[in-house]
């Protein structure tokens, strides 16, 4: 896929996101893009498909060990927030 095809594909993807989810998508994709622009930033994105119970994990600027540490820290933070009754997710 060349760059023009990729751009058209991305525009098509974005145009199919419901309006009420676009602001959250924009904030999320901005942070992901920041990671691609700055090697000092790391990210791990996990996508779970409930249809077939599969998970895909994408890491940006993170080795396996770093990604694992990030996922563990996320799990601990979510557990702590849940115990306190907080809603930590956007």
Residue pairs with C-beta under 8 A, 6 or more apart in sequence:
1 9
14 22
14 25
17 25
24 90
27 90
28 90
31 43
32 43
32 45
32 60
34 41
35 41
35 42
35 43
35 60
35 61
36 60
39 61
40 61
41 60
41 61
42 59
42 60
42 61
42 62
42 66
42 67
42 70
43 59
43 60
43 61
43 62
44 57
44 58
44 59
44 60
44 62
44 67
44 70
44 71
44 74
45 57
45 58
45 59
45 60
46 55
46 56
46 57
46 58
46 71
47 55
47 56
47 57
47 58
48 54
48 55
49 55
49 56
57 67
59 66
59 67
62 70
77 88
78 88
81 87
81 88
